[in-house]
Amino acid sequence: MAYVKKLFDKNFLEYASYVIRDRAIPDLEDGLKPVQRRVLHTLLEIDDGKFHKVANVVGQCMKYHPHGDASIAGALVVLANKDLFIDKQGNFGNILTGDEASAARYIECRINPIARDILYNPDITKFVPSYDGRNMEPVAFRAKLPLCIIMGAEGIAVGMSTRILSHNIREVIEAEKNCLMGKPFQLYPDFQTGGLTDVSEYEDGKGKIVSRVRMDTSDPKRIVITELAYGSTTESLISSLENAAKLGRIKISSINDYTTDKVEIEIVLQRGVYAKDVIEALYAFTECEVSVSLNLLVIKDNMPVVMTVTEVIQHHAKQLEQILKEELELERQNLTDRLHARTLERIFVEERIYKKIEEMKTAEAVIKAVIDGFKPFQAELIRPITKDDVERLLKIPIRRISLYDINKNRQEVKEINARLKEIARLLKNLTAYAVSYLDTLLAKLDPVKTKRRTEITRFGKIDVRDAVKRDIPLRYDDNTGYLGTGVSSGRELMRVGPYDRIFVLRRTGVYTIFDVPQKLFVDKNLWYCGSAEKDVLSRVMFTIIYRDPATLYCYIKKCRVEQYIMNRDYIIVPDGMEILHVDTRSRFSFTLHYVKKPRIKIDREDFTSADYEEKGVKAQGVRLASKETAKIEIKVEKPDINPEQPELDLI
């Protein structure tokens, strides 16, 4: 058993690690999941400027991705619909309506040139063997922008999940520029579907947002939705509208969908209902408003880490400088090699060193003759000559030697030296170079395609209880003891909404708070039934007059019910007591009739409820008299109504 447990533990850890690192969570370095990285790598590898069948791209990508064609095609369509790095041709679906893309054999795509600028530099990218060992794939692209917050990401792994919202690429670039220059910056989400977003609880990417549709309410008899909330489609939005209408939460006559490349959903209202009356209900009960909780989880240094948007920008600002430094150093090395080669060619041809090899009999002698021929010119060389240099010189054709253009060589050397000086200057001013690179990138972006689509604003919180009208009759049948909106007989107690709570005080002194019932047996005798909303119930003063069956002494208790647990029974008087009267008036008079006994002259006494103080709901009552009470008589008089206390009828 110990071996089996150890085996399960090992296999589970390996599986969890694989799902987290290689499937669900994006890498901070390039902001991509493995399947997305392999799709882009394939497109970069086969790029010839022309469109490729998506089916062909999927087939090529299967060299790197071990999970079949469906996941590759799905990831490619999602990437293409971001409208950033992939140009598309054909039906790639519709992010507004939720329509799916055509089959992979019918649609085409190609890599966008800007993706090559941002992602691709194989000379400084680390590659590893693919799953079958036949090909090499990048561990992560050396991305010059934080793609994880530009494109956004969602994923569920073992024991963790990520949800990163997309941000506007122009704003991300500006934020990275400000970070490089030491200036403050702040980023908020931007969605392709537009809409309105409240970011007051965004917490730099670790909190939550509230997203709403954009509505046109200029016509009081209809509402037109022109932009969607985050994560919604016209299909899911219309479904939520229909469900809300079916449940009676919104009153609409019809829904018409005229969406094409822009959203246009018309909601026609019922007669007597106006746009201003249903807007809050739309936000409360449909996908016109959605709340999204966030978790910016990425793979950093091979480990899952929760970060903020600011930390991601700061990390990528440093990464950009490092990438640009490596590119400049690589270019300097390549230019130095070219300069060395051109210098060798010039000396080899001008000084006729090639003549010295004519009489040599062996390859070693030829190489030695060439190396010896360069000894007088060591001062002109960039670095010492090697056997590889000699091999390249010996491969120069006779035609090229005879037609050698010394002026062209000198011009090329001049250009190389000028670029080397420029590289040296840039390496000393990496931050300024990084900012200028970002400016160049901004200039390449289409201002129309990359403009902000989502408006940042603030919303008032919508309480679903306030969003619905209280127009459902709540009935109670004294004969059967049933209470609810589905009770057809009996009398109507009040009008309620579907989210209201009801307070019921039975004749036994037991009280309960529960949601509005359809049909619920409560008791054949009730003292009180009313709203249990805290702002209402807390203002109701209960005056309870009860009697001890053992002694027949009467007590009075005044209290409020301010705290409770739903669907739990409480008792408002001590256990075993007999309740004689319950009242919610602030002041009333009553008479106690005492048990008639010899030598007792006073057989009745008057009291006023206002003479007694309020106590806690768990407190004992105050004894009214040290005499046995036979009955109680409540005087009929005009009540003194407390304006702070609601007028609620007793049952």
C-alpha positions in Angstrom: 0.0 0.0 0.0 2.8 2.4 0.8 4.3 1.8 -2.7 0.9 2.4 -4.3 0.4 5.7 -2.3 3.9 6.8 -3.3 3.1 6.0 -7.0 -0.2 7.9 -6.9 1.4 10.9 -5.2 4.2 11.0 -7.8 1.9 10.7 -10.7 -0.6 13.3 -9.4 2.2 15.8 -8.9 3.5 15.2 -12.4 0.0 15.6 -13.8 -0.7 18.8 -11.8 2.6 20.3 -12.8 1.9 19.5 -16.5 -1.6 21.0 -16.5 -0.4 24.2 -14.7 2.7 24.8 -16.7 1.9 23.3 -20.1 -1.8 23.7 -20.7 -3.8 26.2 -18.6 -1.7 29.0 -17.3 0.1 31.5 -19.6 3.8 32.2 -19.3 4.8 35.7 -18.2 7.6 36.0 -20.7 5.4 35.9 -23.8 1.9 35.8 -22.3 1.0 32.7 -24.2 -0.2 29.2 -23.4 1.7 26.4 -25.1 -0.8 25.7 -27.8 -1.0 29.5 -28.7 2.8 29.6 -28.8 3.0 26.6 -31.1 0.4 28.1 -33.5 2.3 31.4 -33.7 5.6 29.5 -34.1 4.1 27.5 -37.0 2.8 30.6 -38.7 6.1 32.4 -38.4 7.9 29.3 -39.7 5.8 28.9 -42.8 5.3 32.6 -43.4 5.8 33.7 -47.1 3.4 36.7 -47.1 0.5 34.7 -48.5 -2.5 33.3 -46.8 -2.4 29.6 -45.7 -5.4 27.2 -45.2 -6.1 26.9 -41.5 -6.3 23.1 -42.0 -2.7 23.2 -43.4 -1.5 25.4 -40.5 -3.1 22.9 -38.0 -1.4 20.0 -39.7 2.0 21.7 -39.6 1.4 22.7 -35.9 0.8 19.0 -35.0 4.5 18.5 -35.3 4.8 20.5 -32.0 1.4 20.0 -30.2 0.6 16.5 -29.0 -3.2 17.0 -28.3 -4.8 16.7 -31.7 -6.2 19.1 -34.3 -9.4 20.3 -32.5 -7.5 22.2 -29.8 -5.1 23.7 -32.3 -7.9 24.9 -34.6 -9.8 26.3 -31.6 -6.8 28.2 -30.3 -6.0 29.6 -33.8 -9.5 30.9 -34.2 -9.4 32.6 -30.8 -6.0 34.2 -31.5 -7.2 35.3 -35.0 -10.3 36.9 -33.5 -8.1 39.1 -31.2 -7.3 41.0 -34.3 -3.7 41.6 -33.2 -1.2 39.0 -34.7 -3.1 37.0 -37.3 -4.7 38.2 -40.5 -7.7 36.2 -41.4 -9.7 35.5 -44.5 -13.1 33.7 -44.4 -15.6 33.1 -41.7 -13.8 33.0 -38.3 -17.1 33.2 -36.4 -18.6 36.2 -34.7 -17.5 37.2 -31.2 -20.7 39.3 -30.9 -23.2 36.6 -31.7 -21.2 33.6 -30.5 -21.4 32.0 -34.0 -18.7 29.4 -34.6 -16.0 29.6 -37.3 -16.3 27.6 -40.6 -14.4 24.3 -40.9 -10.6 24.7 -41.0 -10.5 23.7 -44.7 -12.6 26.7 -45.7 -10.7 29.6 -43.9 -7.3 31.0 -44.3 -4.8 33.0 -42.2 -1.3 34.4 -42.1 1.0 36.0 -39.5 0.8 39.8 -39.1 4.2 41.6 -39.6 3.8 43.2 -36.2 3.9 39.8 -34.6 7.4 39.2 -36.1 8.5 42.6 -34.6 7.2 41.8 -31.1 7.8 38.0 -30.8 10.3 36.6 -33.3 14.1 36.5 -32.9 15.2 32.9 -33.1 18.9 33.8 -32.5 18.2 34.8 -28.9 15.3 32.4 -28.3 15.8 29.2 -26.4 14.5 26.1 -28.2 13.9 22.6 -27.0 13.0 19.3 -28.8 9.3 18.8 -29.6 7.3 16.0 -28.0 8.6 13.4 -30.5 12.1 14.8 -30.7 11.9 15.4 -34.5 11.7 19.2 -34.3 12.7 22.2 -32.2 10.1 24.6 -30.6 10.6 27.7 -28.5 10.4 27.5 -24.7 8.9 31.0 -24.8 9.1 33.9 -27.3 11.2 36.9 -26.3 8.2 39.1 -26.3 8.7 42.9 -26.3 5.2 43.5 -24.9 3.2 41.9 -22.1 0.8 39.9 -24.1 -0.8 38.3 -21.1 -2.6 41.6 -20.3 -3.0 42.7 -23.9 -4.9 39.6 -25.0 -6.2 38.4 -21.6 -6.4 34.8 -20.6 -8.6 32.3 -18.7 -7.6 28.8 -17.6 -8.4 26.2 -14.9 -5.6 24.0 -13.6 -5.3 21.7 -10.7 -6.0 23.6 -7.5 -5.7 27.0 -9.2 -7.1 29.2 -12.0 -6.4 32.4 -13.9 -8.6 35.1 -15.3 -6.8 38.0 -16.8 -8.7 40.7 -18.6 -7.6 42.2 -22.0 -6.2 45.7 -22.1 -5.8 48.2 -25.0 -2.5 47.6 -26.7 -1.8 51.4 -27.2 -2.4 52.0 -23.5 -0.1 49.1 -22.6 2.6 50.5 -24.7 2.2 54.0 -23.2 2.3 52.5 -19.7 5.5 50.6 -20.6 7.0 53.9 -21.8 6.0 55.7 -18.6 7.5 52.8 -16.6 10.8 53.1 -18.5 10.9 56.9 -17.9 10.0 56.6 -14.2 6.5 58.2 -14.7 3.3 57.0 -13.0 0.9 54.9 -15.0 -2.4 53.1 -14.6 -4.2 50.5 -16.8 -7.8 49.5 -17.0 -9.4 46.7 -19.1 -10.6 47.2 -22.6 -12.9 44.7 -24.3 -13.6 44.0 -28.0 -17.3 44.0 -27.3 -17.1 47.6 -25.9 -19.7 48.3 -23.2 -19.3 50.2 -19.9 -17.1 49.1 -17.0 -16.8 50.1 -13.4 -13.2 49.5 -12.2 -13.6 50.9 -8.7 -12.7 47.5 -7.3 -10.3 46.5 -10.0 -7.3 46.5 -7.5 -4.7 46.5 -10.2 -5.9 43.3 -11.8 -6.6 41.2 -8.6 -10.1 42.5 -7.6 -13.2 42.5 -9.7 -15.0 44.6 -12.3 -18.7 45.3 -13.1 -19.4 45.4 -16.9 -22.6 46.7 -18.5 -24.1 46.9 -21.9 -24.5 50.2 -23.7 -28.1 51.2 -24.1 -30.0 53.7 -26.1 -33.1 54.8 -24.1 -34.0 57.9 -26.1 -37.3 56.2 -27.0 -39.3 55.7 -23.8 -41.2 52.7 -25.3 -38.1 50.7 -26.4 -34.5 50.0 -25.4 -31.8 49.4 -28.0 -28.6 47.6 -26.8 -25.7 48.7 -29.0 -22.7 47.2 -27.1 -22.3 44.0 -24.9 -21.0 43.4 -21.4 -17.8 41.4 -21.0 -18.1 37.7 -21.7 -21.6 38.0 -23.2 -22.9 37.3 -26.7 -26.1 38.4 -28.3 -27.4 34.8 -28.0 -26.7 34.6 -24.2 -28.0 38.1 -23.6 -31.3 37.4 -25.4 -31.6 34.1 -23.5 -31.2 35.9 -20.2 -33.8 38.5 -21.3 -36.3 35.8 -22.2 -35.8 34.0 -18.9 -36.3 37.2 -16.9 -39.4 38.0 -18.8 -40.8 34.5 -18.3 -40.3 34.8 -14.5 -42.0 38.2 -14.5 -39.0 40.1 -13.5 -39.1 42.4 -16.5 -42.1 43.4 -18.6 -41.3 43.3 -22.3 -43.4 42.8 -25.4 -40.8 41.5 -27.8 -37.1 41.2 -28.5 -35.7 41.8 -32.0 -32.1 41.0 -32.9 -30.7 43.1 -35.8 -27.0 42.4 -35.1 -24.6 42.2 -38.0 -21.0 43.5 -37.5 -22.4 45.8 -34.8 -24.7 44.9 -31.9 -28.4 46.0 -32.2 -30.9 44.3 -29.9 -34.3 46.0 -29.7 -36.4 45.5 -26.5 -40.0 46.5 -27.0 -41.8 47.3 -23.8 -45.3 46.4 -22.8 -48.1 48.9 -22.8 -47.9 51.2 -19.8 -44.2 50.3 -19.1 -41.5 52.8 -19.9 -37.7 52.5 -20.3 -36.8 54.2 -17.1 -39.0 51.7 -15.2 -37.1 48.6 -16.4 -33.5 49.6 -16.6 -32.6 48.6 -13.1 -34.4 45.3 -13.5 -32.4 44.6 -16.7 -29.1 45.2 -14.8 -30.3 43.1 -11.9 -31.7 40.0 -13.6 -30.1 39.8 -17.1 -26.7 39.8 -18.7 -27.0 43.5 -19.2 -24.7 43.6 -16.1 -22.1 41.1 -15.2 -19.6 41.0 -12.3 -16.2 39.5 -13.0 -13.8 38.4 -10.4 -10.1 38.4 -11.4 -7.0 36.4 -10.6 -3.8 37.5 -12.5 -1.9 34.1 -12.2 1.0 33.5 -14.6 4.0 31.2 -14.9 7.1 33.2 -13.8 10.5 31.5 -13.6 8.8 28.1 -14.0 6.5 28.7 -11.0 2.8 29.9 -10.8 2.7 33.5 -9.3 -0.1 35.9 -8.7 0.9 39.4 -9.9 -0.7 42.8 -10.4 -0.9 44.7 -13.8 1.7 47.2 -12.5 4.1 44.4 -11.7 3.6 42.8 -15.1 4.4 46.2 -16.8 7.5 46.7 -14.6 8.7 43.2 -15.4 8.3 43.6 -19.2 9.9 47.1 -19.1 13.1 45.4 -17.8 12.6 42.5 -20.2 12.3 44.8 -23.1 15.6 46.5 -22.2 17.3 43.1 -21.9 16.0 41.8 -25.2 17.0 45.0 -27.0 20.5 44.7 -25.4 20.8 41.1 -26.6 19.7 42.0 -30.1 22.2 44.9 -30.3 25.0 42.8 -29.0 24.1 40.0 -31.5 24.0 42.6 -34.3 27.4 44.0 -33.2 28.9 40.5 -33.2 27.5 39.9 -36.7 28.7 43.2 -38.0 32.2 42.6 -36.5 32.4 39.3 -38.3 31.3 40.9 -41.6 33.9 43.7 -41.1 36.6 41.1 -40.4 35.6 39.1 -43.5 35.6 42.3 -45.7 39.0 43.3 -44.4 40.4 39.8 -45.1 39.0 39.9 -48.6 40.5 43.3 -49.3 43.9 42.3 -48.1 43.7 38.9 -49.8 42.9 40.5 -53.2 44.9 43.7 -53.0 48.1 42.2 -51.7 47.7 39.1 -54.0 48.1 36.7 -51.2 46.2 34.2 -53.3 49.3 34.0 -55.6 51.4 32.4 -52.8 49.3 29.3 -52.8 50.0 28.4 -56.5 53.1 26.3 -55.7 51.8 24.6 -52.6 51.4 20.8 -52.8 49.3 20.1 -49.7 46.2 21.6 -48.0 48.2 22.3 -44.8 50.8 24.1 -46.9 48.1 26.2 -48.6 46.6 27.2 -45.2 50.0 28.1 -43.8 50.9 30.2 -46.9 47.7 32.2 -46.5 48.1 32.7 -42.8 51.8 33.7 -43.3 50.7 36.1 -46.0 48.6 38.0 -43.5 51.3 38.4 -40.9 52.5 41.8 -42.3 48.9 43.1 -42.0 48.1 42.0 -38.5 47.5 45.6 -37.4 44.7 46.0 -39.9 42.8 42.9 -38.8 39.8 43.0 -36.4 41.0 39.7 -34.8 43.5 37.0 -35.5 42.9 34.9 -38.7 41.6 31.4 -38.2 41.4 28.2 -40.4 37.7 28.9 -41.0 38.6 32.4 -42.3 41.1 30.8 -44.6 38.6 28.3 -45.9 36.2 31.1 -46.8 38.9 33.0 -48.6 39.9 30.0 -50.6 36.3 29.5 -51.8 36.2 33.0 -53.5 35.8 32.4 -57.2 38.4 33.6 -59.7 35.8 35.7 -61.4 35.1 37.6 -58.2 38.8 38.2 -57.6 39.3 39.5 -61.1 36.3 41.8 -60.8 36.9 42.9 -57.2 35.6 46.4 -56.5 37.7 48.0 -53.9 35.5 51.1 -53.7 32.4 49.0 -53.0 34.3 47.2 -50.2 35.4 50.4 -48.6 31.8 51.8 -48.8 30.5 48.7 -47.1 33.2 48.9 -44.4 32.3 52.5 -43.8 28.7 51.6 -43.4 29.5 48.8 -41.0 31.7 51.1 -38.9 29.0 53.7 -38.7 26.5 51.1 -37.6 28.9 49.8 -34.9 29.3 53.3 -33.5 25.5 53.7 -33.5 25.1 50.4 -31.6 27.7 51.5 -29.1 25.7 54.7 -28.5 22.4 52.8 -28.2 23.9 50.3 -25.7 24.9 53.3 -23.5 21.3 54.6 -23.7 19.2 51.5 -23.5 16.2 53.1 -21.8 15.9 55.9 -24.5 16.3 53.2 -27.2 13.5 51.1 -25.6 11.2 54.2 -25.5 12.0 55.0 -29.2 11.3 51.3 -30.1 7.9 51.5 -28.4 7.2 54.8 -30.3 8.0 53.0 -33.6 5.7 50.2 -32.6 2.9 52.7 -31.8 3.3 54.2 -35.3 2.8 50.8 -36.9 -0.5 50.2 -35.2 -3.8 50.9 -37.0 -5.4 53.8 -34.9 -8.9 52.7 -35.9 -8.5 49.0 -34.9 -6.6 49.7 -31.7 -8.7 52.6 -30.3 -10.3 52.1 -26.9 -13.7 50.5 -27.1 -14.8 50.2 -23.4 -15.8 53.3 -21.5 -14.6 53.5 -17.9 -17.3 54.8 -15.5 -18.8 54.2 -12.1 -22.1 52.5 -11.4 -24.5 52.6 -8.4 -25.0 49.2 -6.9 -28.3 47.6 -7.9 -30.2 45.7 -5.1 -32.3 43.0 -6.8 -35.0 43.6 -4.1 -35.3 47.2 -5.2 -35.2 46.4 -8.9 -38.5 44.5 -8.9 -42.0 45.8 -8.2 -43.8 44.5 -5.2 -47.0 43.6 -7.0 -47.6 39.9 -6.1 -50.4 39.4 -3.6 -49.5 37.5 -0.4 -52.5 35.7 0.9 -53.3 33.9 4.2 -56.1 31.4 4.7 -57.3 31.3 8.4 -59.2 28.1 7.8 -56.3 26.1 6.4 -53.3 27.9 7.9 -51.6 28.3 4.5 -49.6 31.4 3.5 -48.1 32.3 0.1 -48.4 33.8 -3.3 -50.0 30.7 -4.6 -52.8 30.6 -2.0 -56.1 31.4 -3.9 -58.5 31.6 -0.9 -58.3 33.7 2.2 -57.4 37.4 2.5 -54.6 39.4 1.0 -52.1 40.6 3.6 -49.7 42.7 1.5 -48.0 43.0 -1.9 -44.6 41.4 -2.2 -41.7 40.9 -4.6 -40.1 37.5 -5.4 -37.0 38.4 -3.3 -38.8 39.7 -0.2 -38.6 38.0 3.3 -41.6 37.4 5.5 -41.8 37.5 9.3 -44.5 35.3 10.9 -45.4 35.3 14.7 -47.6 32.3 15.6 -50.1 32.1 18.5 -47.6 29.9 20.4 -45.0 32.8 20.4 -42.8 31.1 17.9 -41.6 33.4 15.1 -39.7 32.6 11.9 -38.3 34.5 9.0 -38.3 33.0 5.5 -38.4 33.8 1.8 -41.8 34.6 0.2 -43.4 31.2 -0.1 -45.5 29.8 -3.0 -47.7 27.9 -0.5 -46.5 27.2 3.0 -48.4 25.9 6.1 -47.6 28.3 9.0 -50.4 27.9 11.5 -54.2 28.3 11.7 -53.7 31.1 14.2 -51.2 33.9 13.7 -50.5 37.0 15.8 -48.6 38.9 13.1 -47.3 38.6 9.5 -45.2 41.3 7.8 -42.1 42.2 5.9 -38.8 40.9 7.3 -36.6 43.4 5.4 -34.3 44.7 8.1 -35.1 48.4 7.4 -38.8 47.6 8.0 -38.7 44.9 10.7 -36.2 46.8 12.9 -38.8 49.7 13.1 -41.6 47.4 14.4 -42.0 47.5 18.2 -43.7 44.4 19.5 -45.7 44.7 22.7 -46.5 41.3 24.1 -48.7 40.6 27.1 -48.4 37.1 28.3 -49.5 35.0 31.3 -47.8 32.3 33.3 -50.2 29.3 33.3 -48.8 28.1 36.7 -49.3 31.3 38.7 -51.7 33.2 36.3 -49.5 36.3 36.8 -49.4 38.6 33.7 -46.3 40.1 32.1 -45.6 42.8 29.5 -42.6 42.8 27.2 -41.7 45.4 24.5 -39.0 44.4 22.0 -37.7 44.6 18.4 -36.5 41.8 16.2 -33.2 43.1 14.7 -31.1 39.9 14.2 -32.1 36.5 12.9 -31.1 33.5 10.9 -33.3 32.5 8.0 -35.7 29.6 8.4 -35.0 29.1 12.1 -37.7 29.1 14.8 -37.3 31.5 17.7 -39.6 32.0 20.7 -40.5 35.6 21.7 -41.6 34.9 25.2 -40.2 32.4 27.9 -41.0 28.8 27.2 -44.4 27.6 28.5 -46.0 31.1 28.7 -49.4 31.8 27.3 -49.6 34.9 25.0 -52.8 37.0 25.6 -52.1 39.9 23.2 -49.6 41.2 20.7 -49.6 44.8 19.5 -47.4 46.9 17.2 -48.8 50.3 18.2 -46.4 52.6 20.1 -49.2 53.3 22.7 -52.4 51.6 23.7 -54.4 51.0 26.9 -55.6 47.7 28.3 -57.4 46.3 31.4 -56.5 43.2 33.4 -59.4 41.4 35.0 -58.3 39.5 38.0 -59.6 36.2 39.3 -62.4 36.9 41.8 -61.5 35.8 45.4 -62.9 36.5 48.8 -61.6 39.7 50.5 -60.2 41.1 47.2 -62.1 44.3 46.5 -60.1 45.4 43.3 -60.9 42.9 40.5 -59.7 45.0 37.6 -56.9 47.4 36.8 -56.0 49.7 33.8 -52.6 50.0 32.2 -50.9 51.9 29.4 -48.2 50.3 27.2 -46.2 53.5 27.0 -45.4 53.3 30.7 -43.0 50.4 30.1 -39.5 50.4 28.5 -38.2 48.5 25.6 -36.1 45.4 26.2 -34.1 42.9 24.2 -35.9 40.2 22.4 -34.4 37.6 24.7 -35.2 39.4 27.9 -37.9 38.5 30.4 -41.1 40.6 30.6 -42.1 42.9 33.5 -44.8 41.6 35.8 -47.9 43.8 35.7 -49.5 42.8 39.0 -49.1 40.3 41.8 -52.6 39.0 41.2 -54.0 36.2 39.2 -55.4 37.3 35.9 -58.5 35.9 34.4 -58.6 37.8 31.2 -57.3 40.9 29.4 -59.4 43.6 27.7 -57.8 45.9 25.1 -59.4 49.3 25.0 -60.6 50.4 21.6 -59.2 53.9 21.0 -57.5 55.9 18.4 -53.9 54.8 18.4 -51.0 57.2 18.9 -49.0 56.3 15.8 -45.2 56.7 16.0 -44.1 58.2 12.6 -40.9 56.2 12.9 -42.8 52.9 13.1 -44.6 51.4 10.1 -48.3 50.9 10.4 -48.7 47.1 10.1 -51.9 45.2 10.7 -52.1 42.3 13.1 -53.6 39.1 11.9 
